[in-house]
Amino acid sequence: MAEHYDIPMPTRDQMLNLTPFFRLTPGNIITYIILAVGLVVTVMRFTLGIGAVSNLDDNYPWGIWIGFDLLCGVALAAGGYFTTVACYVLGLKRFHSAVRPAVTTAFLGYFFVVVALHYDLGHPLRLPYAFFYPGTTSVLFEVGLCVATYVTVLFCEFSVMPIEWLAHRFPILRIFHKLITKTVILLTIFGVTLSTLHQSSLGSLFLIAPGKLHPLWYSPFMPMFFFVSSMAAGASMVIFEGMLTHKGLQFYMDTNHAKDSKLVTLSFSRAASFILMGYFMLKLIDMIVQNNMGYLFSGYGVLWLVEMFGFVLLPALIYAKGARDGNEHICQIGSIITVLGIIFNRFNVSIIAFNWHLPAAERYFPSWHEITVSVFIVTLIITVYRFIVYHMPVLYEHPNFRHHG
């Protein structure tokens, strides 16, 4: 039997543990301020309209809410499918401790991507129209359908945690727990299939803009680039989340999770190193084949070189060295650089290198309202994640459900 720390688990008589949220720590105070300002801007957005809070126009109908909240959010939530495939499909059970944190983050990431999408839609109440009046030849319809279905799959995978939390009060939930644990492999296969489709299709959205997107980023292989980079993002987010969790939530972690963290970090670093190196070579070959080397001697060329060498090749080498030397801290540095690189790439594709022919005066820059909403969404994700970890067996095995999957 695994040895456990003294984890403050909820009991039948005390289901909620809200004390950490009411402590006047600097982190909590900053969180409350961001949430308060974000709520005010949210009210402005949905009462005054999208034009009152954004700098979007006909040239830039997609801004930071798509570039960051959607494109980055979906890519950085890829740790869910990456980890479950490794554990349940490939049979690498040594990564089992990383599954629940990865699934939790993935579910929250996708759920709040949908929440953030409501801010970007001119008529947010019409979001379900896509399913009642489907445009089956549209890539955007395929993205919407896959994301909606995958959120449902992630909810099913995630639901075992709230079930184990609430089973004290509602024993009937154990029936659903058994059902979900028996179908975990099916859910995993379904989930990775959907992820393959929509991660790549997000790149396909930009295939219709060859004249607007800079040639260094535009490619007929953009769907493949988006999918491959999402795998690197998934592995890196698992490492990055593990680093943050061990610093701030170690009291909610059992010895198995603490003991396996280095193994997960080093193994995922090896995988990320190979993926990033492959991605670097693919992008380099694509740039040469499309005869875009001349663009390297321009401002956009500098951006492309910084992205490829500073945020792809560099972390690939850092991961390789860290994994070879067994140095967990070096691997964590690699994860930070990779996560920043994913954000930089998605910003380049959707905003910076988009409409590159336009003069500077007509270029898009997000309003403070748009930036506030994005920070608000990220803060909500962190706050909800804290609530889940404080109450549900994410970082430990519940003693009443041990060995149930």
C-alpha positions as CSV (number, residue, x, y, z in Angstrom):
1,M,0.0,0.0,0.0
2,A,1.3,3.4,-0.9
3,E,2.5,5.7,1.9
4,H,0.7,9.0,2.0
5,Y,1.3,12.5,3.3
6,D,-1.3,14.0,5.6
7,I,-3.5,15.2,2.8
8,P,-6.5,17.3,3.9
9,M,-9.2,15.2,2.1
10,P,-12.9,16.2,2.3
11,T,-15.0,14.1,4.6
12,R,-18.8,13.3,4.7
13,D,-19.2,16.0,7.4
14,Q,-17.0,18.6,5.8
15,M,-17.2,18.5,2.0
16,L,-15.8,22.0,1.3
17,N,-12.4,23.4,2.0
18,L,-12.5,27.1,1.2
19,T,-10.1,28.4,3.8
20,P,-7.2,28.8,1.3
21,F,-9.3,31.1,-0.8
22,F,-10.0,33.5,2.1
23,R,-6.4,33.9,3.2
24,L,-5.2,37.5,2.4
25,T,-2.1,36.3,0.6
26,P,-0.6,38.4,-2.2
27,G,-1.7,35.8,-4.8
28,N,-5.3,35.8,-3.5
29,I,-5.5,39.6,-3.5
30,I,-4.2,39.8,-7.1
31,T,-6.7,37.1,-8.1
32,Y,-9.6,39.0,-6.6
33,I,-8.6,42.2,-8.3
34,I,-8.3,40.5,-11.7
35,L,-11.6,38.7,-11.3
36,A,-13.4,41.9,-10.2
37,V,-12.0,43.9,-13.2
38,G,-12.7,41.0,-15.5
39,L,-16.4,40.8,-14.4
40,V,-16.8,44.6,-15.1
41,V,-15.4,44.2,-18.6
42,T,-17.5,41.1,-19.1
43,V,-20.7,43.2,-18.3
44,M,-19.5,45.9,-20.7
45,R,-18.9,43.3,-23.4
46,F,-22.3,41.7,-23.2
47,T,-24.3,45.0,-22.6
48,L,-22.5,47.5,-24.9
49,G,-21.5,45.1,-27.6
50,I,-18.2,43.8,-29.0
51,G,-17.3,47.1,-30.6
52,A,-17.2,48.9,-27.3
53,V,-14.4,46.7,-25.9
54,S,-12.3,45.5,-28.8
55,N,-10.2,46.9,-31.6
56,L,-11.4,44.3,-34.2
57,D,-12.3,45.5,-37.7
58,D,-12.8,44.0,-41.2
59,N,-9.1,43.5,-41.6
60,Y,-8.8,41.8,-38.3
61,P,-12.0,40.0,-37.4
62,W,-9.9,37.7,-35.2
63,G,-7.8,39.2,-32.5
64,I,-6.2,38.2,-29.2
65,W,-9.3,36.3,-28.1
66,I,-8.7,33.9,-31.0
67,G,-5.0,34.1,-31.2
68,F,-4.4,33.5,-27.4
69,D,-7.6,32.2,-25.9
70,L,-8.4,29.7,-28.6
71,L,-5.3,28.9,-30.6
72,C,-3.0,28.9,-27.6
73,G,-5.6,27.5,-25.2
74,V,-6.3,24.4,-27.4
75,A,-2.6,23.7,-28.1
76,L,-1.6,24.1,-24.4
77,A,-4.5,21.8,-23.4
78,A,-3.0,19.0,-25.5
79,G,-1.4,17.4,-22.4
80,G,-4.6,15.5,-21.8
81,Y,-4.5,13.4,-25.0
82,F,-0.7,13.1,-24.9
83,T,-0.6,11.7,-21.4
84,T,-3.7,9.4,-21.7
85,V,-2.4,7.9,-24.9
86,A,1.0,7.2,-23.3
87,C,-0.6,5.6,-20.2
88,Y,-3.6,3.7,-21.5
89,V,-2.9,3.1,-25.2
90,L,0.8,2.6,-25.2
91,G,0.6,0.8,-21.8
92,L,3.2,3.0,-20.1
93,K,1.6,2.7,-16.6
94,R,4.5,4.5,-15.0
95,F,2.9,7.7,-16.2
96,H,-0.3,7.0,-14.4
97,S,0.3,9.7,-11.7
98,A,0.4,12.4,-14.5
99,V,-2.9,11.4,-16.0
100,R,-5.4,13.1,-13.7
101,P,-3.6,16.5,-13.5
102,A,-3.2,16.4,-17.3
103,V,-6.9,15.5,-17.9
104,T,-8.0,18.2,-15.4
105,T,-6.0,20.9,-17.0
106,A,-7.1,19.8,-20.5
107,F,-10.8,19.8,-19.5
108,L,-10.5,23.3,-17.9
109,G,-8.5,24.5,-20.9
110,Y,-11.1,23.4,-23.5
111,F,-14.1,24.4,-21.3
112,F,-12.8,27.9,-20.9
113,V,-11.9,28.1,-24.6
114,V,-15.6,27.7,-25.2
115,V,-16.3,30.3,-22.6
116,A,-13.8,32.7,-24.2
117,L,-15.3,32.1,-27.6
118,H,-18.5,33.7,-26.5
119,Y,-16.7,37.0,-26.0
120,D,-15.5,36.9,-29.6
121,L,-18.8,36.1,-31.3
122,G,-20.9,39.1,-32.3
123,H,-24.0,37.1,-31.3
124,P,-22.8,34.7,-28.7
125,L,-26.3,33.1,-28.2
126,R,-26.0,31.9,-31.8
127,L,-23.1,29.6,-31.0
128,P,-25.3,26.5,-31.1
129,Y,-26.5,27.5,-34.6
130,A,-23.5,25.7,-36.1
131,F,-25.0,22.3,-35.1
132,F,-28.6,23.1,-36.3
133,Y,-27.5,24.6,-39.6
134,P,-24.2,22.7,-40.3
135,G,-21.8,23.9,-43.0
136,T,-20.3,20.5,-43.6
137,T,-17.8,21.9,-46.2
138,S,-16.4,24.4,-43.6
139,V,-13.2,23.7,-41.7
140,L,-14.6,25.9,-38.9
141,F,-17.6,23.7,-38.6
142,E,-15.3,20.6,-38.2
143,V,-13.3,22.5,-35.6
144,G,-16.4,23.4,-33.7
145,L,-17.9,19.9,-33.9
146,C,-14.6,18.2,-32.8
147,V,-14.0,20.6,-29.9
148,A,-17.6,20.2,-28.6
149,T,-17.3,16.4,-28.8
150,Y,-13.9,16.4,-27.2
151,V,-15.0,18.6,-24.3
152,T,-17.7,15.9,-23.7
153,V,-15.0,13.2,-23.8
154,L,-12.8,15.1,-21.4
155,F,-15.8,15.7,-19.1
156,C,-16.3,11.9,-18.9
157,E,-12.6,11.3,-18.2
158,F,-12.5,14.1,-15.6
159,S,-15.8,13.1,-13.9
160,V,-14.2,10.3,-11.9
161,M,-12.6,12.9,-9.7
162,P,-15.8,14.8,-8.6
163,I,-17.5,11.4,-8.3
164,E,-14.9,10.3,-5.8
165,W,-15.3,13.6,-4.0
166,L,-19.1,13.4,-3.8
167,A,-19.4,9.6,-3.3
168,H,-19.5,10.2,0.5
169,R,-22.8,11.9,0.2
170,F,-24.2,10.2,-2.9
171,P,-23.2,6.5,-3.0
172,I,-25.1,6.0,-6.2
173,L,-22.3,7.8,-8.1
174,R,-20.1,4.7,-7.6
175,I,-22.1,3.1,-10.5
176,F,-21.0,5.8,-12.9
177,H,-17.5,5.6,-11.6
178,K,-17.3,1.9,-12.5
179,L,-18.8,2.6,-15.9
180,I,-16.3,5.3,-16.8
181,T,-13.2,3.3,-15.5
182,K,-14.2,0.4,-17.7
183,T,-14.5,2.6,-20.8
184,V,-11.3,4.6,-20.2
185,I,-9.4,3.1,-23.2
186,L,-12.3,3.7,-25.5
187,L,-12.6,7.3,-24.3
188,T,-8.8,7.8,-24.8
189,I,-8.9,6.5,-28.4
190,F,-11.9,8.6,-29.2
191,G,-10.2,11.6,-27.6
192,V,-6.9,11.3,-29.5
193,T,-8.8,10.9,-32.8
194,L,-10.8,14.1,-32.1
195,S,-7.6,15.9,-31.0
196,T,-5.8,14.9,-34.2
197,L,-8.7,16.4,-36.2
198,H,-9.2,19.7,-34.5
199,Q,-5.5,20.4,-33.6
200,S,-4.6,20.2,-37.3
201,S,-7.8,21.9,-38.5
202,L,-6.9,25.0,-36.5
203,G,-4.0,25.3,-38.9
204,S,-6.3,24.6,-41.9
205,L,-8.3,27.7,-41.0
206,F,-5.4,29.8,-42.3
207,L,-5.1,28.0,-45.6
208,I,-7.7,30.3,-47.1
209,A,-5.5,33.4,-46.5
210,P,-2.4,32.9,-48.6
211,G,-2.2,36.6,-49.5
212,K,-2.7,37.7,-45.9
213,L,-0.4,35.5,-43.9
214,H,3.3,36.1,-44.4
215,P,5.0,33.4,-46.6
216,L,7.4,32.3,-43.9
217,W,4.4,31.1,-41.9
218,Y,2.0,30.2,-44.6
219,S,2.3,26.7,-45.9
220,P,0.0,24.0,-47.3
221,F,1.3,21.8,-44.5
222,M,0.1,24.2,-41.7
223,P,-2.4,21.5,-40.4
224,M,0.5,19.1,-39.8
225,F,2.6,21.9,-38.2
226,F,-0.2,22.7,-35.8
227,F,-0.7,19.1,-34.8
228,V,3.0,18.3,-34.3
229,S,3.6,21.5,-32.3
230,S,0.5,20.6,-30.2
231,M,2.3,17.4,-29.2
232,A,5.3,19.3,-28.0
233,A,3.0,21.7,-26.2
234,G,1.2,18.8,-24.5
235,A,4.4,17.2,-23.2
236,S,5.8,20.6,-22.1
237,M,2.6,21.6,-20.3
238,V,2.7,18.3,-18.3
239,I,6.2,19.2,-17.2
240,F,5.3,22.8,-16.5
241,E,2.2,22.0,-14.5
242,G,4.1,19.4,-12.5
243,M,6.7,22.1,-11.6
244,L,4.1,24.6,-10.4
245,T,2.1,21.9,-8.6
246,H,5.2,20.7,-6.6
247,K,5.8,24.3,-5.6
248,G,2.3,25.4,-4.6
249,L,0.1,22.3,-4.0
250,Q,2.5,19.7,-2.5
251,F,0.3,19.3,0.6
252,Y,-2.4,17.7,-1.7
253,M,0.0,15.2,-3.2
254,D,0.7,11.7,-2.1
255,T,4.1,10.0,-2.1
256,N,3.5,8.2,-5.3
257,H,2.9,11.4,-7.2
258,A,5.9,13.1,-5.6
259,K,8.1,10.1,-6.3
260,D,7.0,9.7,-10.0
261,S,7.4,13.4,-10.9
262,K,11.0,13.2,-11.9
263,L,10.4,10.1,-14.0
264,V,7.5,11.8,-15.8
265,T,9.6,15.0,-16.3
266,L,12.6,13.2,-17.8
267,S,10.5,10.8,-20.0
268,F,8.3,13.6,-21.4
269,S,11.4,15.7,-22.0
270,R,12.9,13.0,-24.2
271,A,9.6,12.8,-26.2
272,A,9.4,16.6,-26.4
273,S,13.0,16.8,-27.6
274,F,12.4,14.4,-30.5
275,I,9.1,16.2,-31.4
276,L,10.7,19.7,-31.4
277,M,13.6,18.5,-33.4
278,G,11.3,16.9,-36.0
279,Y,9.2,20.1,-36.1
280,F,12.3,22.2,-36.6
281,M,13.4,20.1,-39.5
282,L,10.0,20.1,-41.1
283,K,9.7,23.8,-40.9
284,L,13.2,24.4,-42.2
285,I,12.6,22.0,-45.2
286,D,9.2,23.7,-45.9
287,M,10.8,27.1,-45.9
288,I,13.6,26.0,-48.4
289,V,11.2,24.1,-50.7
290,Q,8.9,27.1,-50.9
291,N,11.9,29.3,-51.8
292,N,11.2,31.7,-48.9
293,M,14.9,32.2,-47.9
294,G,14.8,35.7,-49.2
295,Y,12.3,36.7,-46.6
296,L,14.8,35.9,-43.8
297,F,16.6,39.2,-44.5
298,S,13.7,41.2,-43.3
299,G,12.0,42.1,-40.0
300,Y,9.6,39.2,-40.3
301,G,12.6,37.0,-41.1
302,V,14.1,37.9,-37.8
303,L,10.8,37.0,-36.1
304,W,10.9,33.6,-37.8
305,L,14.5,33.0,-36.9
306,V,13.8,33.9,-33.2
307,E,10.8,31.5,-33.2
308,M,12.6,28.6,-34.8
309,F,16.0,28.9,-33.1
310,G,15.0,30.5,-29.8
311,F,11.7,28.7,-29.1
312,V,12.1,25.4,-31.1
313,L,15.7,24.3,-31.5
314,L,16.9,25.7,-28.2
315,P,14.3,23.9,-26.0
316,A,14.9,20.7,-28.0
317,L,18.6,20.8,-27.1
318,I,17.8,21.8,-23.5
319,Y,15.4,18.9,-23.2
320,A,17.9,16.5,-24.7
321,K,20.6,17.6,-22.3
322,G,18.3,17.6,-19.2
323,A,17.0,14.1,-20.1
324,R,20.5,12.7,-20.7
325,D,21.9,14.2,-17.5
326,G,18.8,13.3,-15.4
327,N,18.5,17.0,-14.5
328,E,14.9,17.8,-13.8
329,H,15.5,21.6,-13.4
330,I,17.0,21.9,-16.9
331,C,14.0,20.1,-18.3
332,Q,11.6,22.5,-16.5
333,I,13.4,25.4,-18.1
334,G,12.9,23.7,-21.5
335,S,9.2,23.4,-20.8
336,I,8.9,27.1,-20.0
337,I,10.6,28.1,-23.2
338,T,8.5,25.7,-25.2
339,V,5.2,27.0,-23.8
340,L,6.3,30.5,-24.5
341,G,7.3,29.4,-28.0
342,I,3.8,27.9,-28.7
343,I,2.2,31.2,-27.7
344,F,4.7,33.1,-29.8
345,N,4.0,30.9,-32.9
346,R,0.2,31.2,-32.6
347,F,0.5,35.0,-32.2
348,N,2.7,35.2,-35.2
349,V,0.3,33.2,-37.3
350,S,-2.9,34.9,-36.2
351,I,-1.9,38.5,-35.5
352,I,1.7,39.6,-36.0
353,A,2.4,38.0,-39.5
354,F,-1.3,38.3,-40.5
355,N,-2.1,41.2,-42.9
356,W,1.6,41.8,-43.1
357,H,1.2,44.1,-46.1
358,L,-0.9,46.6,-44.2
359,P,0.8,49.9,-43.0
360,A,1.6,50.2,-39.4
361,A,-1.3,52.6,-38.8
362,E,-3.8,50.0,-39.9
363,R,-2.3,47.1,-37.9
364,Y,-4.3,45.5,-35.1
365,F,-3.3,45.9,-31.4
366,P,-5.7,44.6,-28.7
367,S,-7.5,47.0,-26.5
368,W,-6.9,46.9,-22.7
369,H,-10.4,45.4,-22.5
370,E,-9.4,42.5,-24.7
371,I,-6.2,41.9,-22.7
372,T,-8.2,42.1,-19.5
373,V,-10.6,39.4,-20.7
374,S,-7.7,37.1,-21.6
375,V,-6.1,37.5,-18.2
376,F,-9.5,37.1,-16.6
377,I,-10.0,33.7,-18.4
378,V,-6.5,32.5,-17.4
379,T,-7.2,33.5,-13.8
380,L,-10.5,31.7,-13.8
381,I,-8.8,28.5,-15.0
382,I,-6.2,28.8,-12.2
383,T,-8.8,29.5,-9.5
384,V,-11.1,26.6,-10.6
385,Y,-8.0,24.3,-10.8
386,R,-7.2,25.2,-7.2
387,F,-10.7,24.5,-6.1
388,I,-10.6,21.1,-7.8
389,V,-7.2,20.1,-6.3
390,Y,-8.4,21.2,-2.8
391,H,-11.4,19.0,-3.0
392,M,-10.9,16.1,-5.4
393,P,-8.3,13.3,-5.7
394,V,-6.2,14.8,-8.5
395,L,-2.8,14.5,-7.0
396,Y,-3.5,11.5,-4.8
397,E,-5.4,8.2,-4.9
398,H,-8.6,8.3,-2.9
399,P,-8.4,5.5,-0.3
400,N,-12.0,4.3,-1.1
401,F,-11.2,4.0,-4.9
402,R,-7.6,2.8,-4.9
403,H,-6.7,0.6,-7.9
404,H,-10.0,1.5,-9.7
405,G,-8.1,3.2,-12.5
